[in-house]
Amino acid sequence: MRLVDTAIKRPVSVIVGVLFIALFGLISLFRIPVQLTPDVDRPLITVSTVWPGASPEEVEQEIVQRQEEQLKSVEGQQR
């Protein structure tokens, strides 16, 4: 209540304070750098599949194709 009483008794001080805050806000608004299209690094996931002794064709048929099918069902991904 004391703050409210002081503000009521000294309206000029309150107006000057509000003007200073508005002035500093405008100054900071124009000084903050803004980039319209910021560079964004998208998250990346890498899957490595190792099957010792198997040919690349076997790895693709037995493992990679199944992994691709499972990963296609993940929502929010882009290719």
MIMAR-545488 format. One line per 8 residues: number of its first residue (from 1); their letters; for each residue y negated, z negated, x negated of N, C-alpha, C. Coordinates in nm, 4 decimals. Last residue first. Layout:
<nodes>
NUM	a	Y,Z,X,Y,Z,X,Y,Z,X ~ ...
</nodes>
This chain:
<nodes>
79	rqqgevsk	3.5975,4.4857,-1.2786,3.6683,4.5592,-1.3837,3.5733,4.6478,-1.4563 ~ 3.5341,4.1522,-1.1798,3.4921,4.2922,-1.1857,3.5685,4.3589,-1.2983 ~ 3.6241,3.8904,-0.9511,3.6307,3.9572,-1.0804,3.5844,4.1020,-1.0688 ~ 3.6415,3.7543,-0.7130,3.5176,3.7471,-0.7897,3.5222,3.8153,-0.9244 ~ 3.9828,3.6368,-0.6980,3.8575,3.6769,-0.6344,3.7405,3.6674,-0.7318 ~ 4.2852,3.7711,-0.8042,4.1813,3.6719,-0.8336,4.0494,3.7222,-0.7770 ~ 4.4641,3.9760,-0.7766,4.4417,3.8916,-0.6589,4.3353,3.7845,-0.6824 ~ 4.4906,4.0883,-1.0240,4.4156,4.1639,-0.9229,4.3821,4.0773,-0.8019
71	lqeeqrqv	4.6624,3.9186,-1.1575,4.5194,3.9081,-1.1870,4.4343,3.9863,-1.0872 ~ 4.9116,4.0063,-1.0606,4.8658,3.8698,-1.0323,4.7151,3.8574,-1.0526 ~ 4.9178,4.2661,-1.1648,4.9265,4.2450,-1.0202,4.8762,4.1059,-0.9823 ~ 4.9089,4.2100,-1.4401,4.7999,4.2848,-1.3768,4.8005,4.2644,-1.2257 ~ 5.1562,4.0822,-1.4742,5.0314,4.0090,-1.4984,4.9143,4.0784,-1.4297 ~ 5.3269,4.2941,-1.4208,5.3288,4.1761,-1.3333,5.2011,4.0939,-1.3501 ~ 5.2608,4.4631,-1.6347,5.2408,4.5094,-1.4973,5.2406,4.3927,-1.3989 ~ 5.3375,4.3002,-1.8554,5.1979,4.3385,-1.8339,5.1732,4.3832,-1.6906
63	ieqeveep	5.6275,4.2617,-1.8348,5.5297,4.1527,-1.8345,5.3914,4.1987,-1.7899 ~ 5.7895,4.4906,-1.8138,5.8418,4.3601,-1.7743,5.7345,4.2524,-1.7583 ~ 5.6350,4.7146,-1.8983,5.7102,4.7170,-1.7727,5.7474,4.5770,-1.7241 ~ 5.5214,4.6297,-2.1442,5.4376,4.6783,-2.0345,5.5109,4.6694,-1.9011 ~ 5.7445,4.5600,-2.2921,5.6431,4.4583,-2.2652,5.5573,4.5010,-2.1472 ~ 5.8686,4.8110,-2.3047,5.9343,4.6989,-2.2371,5.8340,4.5903,-2.1993 ~ 5.6803,4.9549,-2.4536,5.7120,4.9979,-2.3177,5.7784,4.8854,-2.2383 ~ 5.6837,4.8232,-2.7022,5.5632,4.8186,-2.6186,5.5894,4.8590,-2.4740
55	sagpwvts	5.9999,4.6473,-2.7350,5.9145,4.7641,-2.7560,5.7903,4.7513,-2.6679 ~ 6.0640,4.3229,-2.8708,6.0607,4.4175,-2.7589,5.9688,4.5340,-2.7931 ~ 6.0404,4.1431,-3.0788,6.1590,4.2277,-3.0729,6.1590,4.3291,-2.9605 ~ 5.8480,3.9044,-2.9063,5.9056,3.9498,-3.0331,6.0335,4.0307,-3.0108 ~ 5.6009,3.9458,-2.7137,5.7447,3.9385,-2.6898,5.8111,3.9931,-2.8158 ~ 5.2897,3.8401,-2.6045,5.3749,3.8627,-2.7218,5.5204,3.8453,-2.6796 ~ 4.9815,3.9144,-2.4741,5.1227,3.8980,-2.4416,5.2054,3.9343,-2.5636 ~ 4.6673,3.7855,-2.3975,4.7530,3.8426,-2.5018,4.8979,3.8121,-2.4669
47	vtilprdv	4.3831,3.8332,-2.2150,4.5221,3.7899,-2.2042,4.6012,3.8621,-2.3117 ~ 4.0560,3.7184,-2.1886,4.1472,3.8065,-2.2598,4.2872,3.7490,-2.2491 ~ 3.7606,3.7188,-1.9996,3.8910,3.6581,-2.0244,3.9789,3.7629,-2.0905 ~ 3.4187,3.6441,-1.9894,3.5226,3.7401,-2.0244,3.6516,3.6644,-2.0487 ~ 3.1168,3.6195,-1.8034,3.2348,3.5566,-1.8629,3.3451,3.6602,-1.8830 ~ 2.8316,3.8090,-1.8995,2.9347,3.7785,-1.8009,3.0525,3.7114,-1.8715 ~ 2.5161,3.7359,-1.9894,2.6490,3.7571,-2.0452,2.7523,3.7146,-1.9419 ~ 2.2237,3.8922,-1.9008,2.3230,3.7942,-1.8583,2.4562,3.8313,-1.9217
39	dptlqvpi	1.8861,3.9308,-1.9422,2.0158,3.9654,-1.9981,2.1138,3.8542,-1.9628 ~ 1.6780,3.9680,-1.6491,1.7248,3.8945,-1.7671,1.8617,3.9436,-1.8130 ~ 1.4473,4.1398,-1.5267,1.5905,4.1639,-1.5349,1.6440,4.0944,-1.6594 ~ 1.1982,4.0103,-1.5529,1.2436,4.0586,-1.4228,1.3931,4.0860,-1.4192 ~ 1.1104,3.7186,-1.7043,1.1772,3.8446,-1.7303,1.2384,3.8920,-1.5986 ~ 0.8302,3.5334,-1.7865,0.9212,3.5720,-1.6790,0.9788,3.7084,-1.7136 ~ 0.6949,3.2528,-1.9548,0.7417,3.3914,-1.9600,0.8450,3.4183,-1.8502 ~ 0.4230,3.0659,-1.8455,0.5690,3.0691,-1.8510,0.6139,3.2151,-1.8542
31	rflsilgf	0.1529,3.0943,-1.8022,0.1995,3.0848,-1.9405,0.3507,3.0916,-1.9533 ~ 0.1057,3.0889,-1.5329,0.0766,3.2130,-1.6042,0.1254,3.2105,-1.7485 ~ 0.1829,2.8263,-1.4734,0.2447,2.9385,-1.4035,0.2239,3.0694,-1.4792 ~ 0.0095,2.6689,-1.6204,0.1498,2.6769,-1.6623,0.2214,2.7933,-1.5951 ~ -0.2246,2.7126,-1.4691,-0.2197,2.7484,-1.6117,-0.0751,2.7636,-1.6570 ~ -0.1468,2.6071,-1.2212,-0.1801,2.7496,-1.2340,-0.1743,2.7952,-1.3787 ~ -0.1076,2.3359,-1.2942,0.0012,2.4150,-1.2370,-0.0240,2.5641,-1.2487 ~ -0.3622,2.2615,-1.3751,-0.2538,2.2622,-1.4738,-0.1335,2.3411,-1.4232
23	laiflvgv	-0.4876,2.2878,-1.1212,-0.5314,2.3674,-1.2359,-0.4223,2.3752,-1.3422 ~ -0.3531,2.0947,-0.9707,-0.3460,2.2355,-0.9307,-0.3853,2.3264,-1.0460 ~ -0.4321,1.8644,-1.1123,-0.2898,1.8986,-1.1015,-0.2727,2.0454,-1.0633 ~ -0.7099,1.8777,-1.0714,-0.6529,1.8831,-1.2065,-0.5055,1.9222,-1.2031 ~ -0.7205,1.8512,-0.7910,-0.7693,1.9745,-0.8545,-0.7151,1.9884,-0.9964 ~ -0.6226,1.5910,-0.7630,-0.5483,1.7028,-0.7039,-0.5918,1.8346,-0.7667 ~ -0.8293,1.4504,-0.8941,-0.6908,1.4455,-0.9427,-0.6080,1.5611,-0.8908 ~ -1.0459,1.5075,-0.7270,-1.0496,1.5512,-0.8671,-0.9082,1.5517,-0.9250
15	ivsvprki	-0.9546,1.3797,-0.4932,-0.9796,1.5244,-0.4926,-0.9811,1.5786,-0.6345 ~ -0.9469,1.1141,-0.5830,-0.8244,1.1791,-0.5358,-0.8408,1.3302,-0.5388 ~ -1.2157,1.0685,-0.6371,-1.1170,1.0595,-0.7454,-0.9866,1.1290,-0.7069 ~ -1.3178,1.0901,-0.3788,-1.3607,1.1864,-0.4807,-1.2617,1.1857,-0.5970 ~ -1.2122,0.8712,-0.2393,-1.1649,1.0066,-0.2070,-1.2046,1.1098,-0.3120 ~ -1.1557,0.5723,-0.2662,-1.2116,0.6637,-0.3670,-1.1633,0.8068,-0.3416 ~ -1.0360,0.4428,-0.0546,-1.1663,0.3938,-0.0998,-1.2334,0.4902,-0.1968 ~ -0.7941,0.5756,-0.0342,-0.8881,0.5810,0.0783,-1.0281,0.5395,0.0343
7	atdvlrm	-0.6759,0.5105,-0.2759,-0.7028,0.6508,-0.2451,-0.8030,0.6639,-0.1308 ~ -0.6488,0.2321,-0.2470,-0.7354,0.2855,-0.3521,-0.7723,0.4307,-0.3229 ~ -0.4617,0.2273,-0.0364,-0.5947,0.1668,-0.0188,-0.6933,0.2205,-0.1216 ~ -0.2448,0.3490,-0.1625,-0.3061,0.4125,-0.0455,-0.4466,0.3574,-0.0231 ~ -0.1860,0.1585,-0.3579,-0.2218,0.2951,-0.3969,-0.2930,0.3666,-0.2819 ~ -0.1142,-0.0581,-0.2026,-0.2316,-0.0681,-0.2880,-0.2802,0.0707,-0.3311 ~ 0.1195,0.0000,-0.0817,0.0000,0.0000,0.0000,-0.1253,0.0000,-0.0857
</nodes>
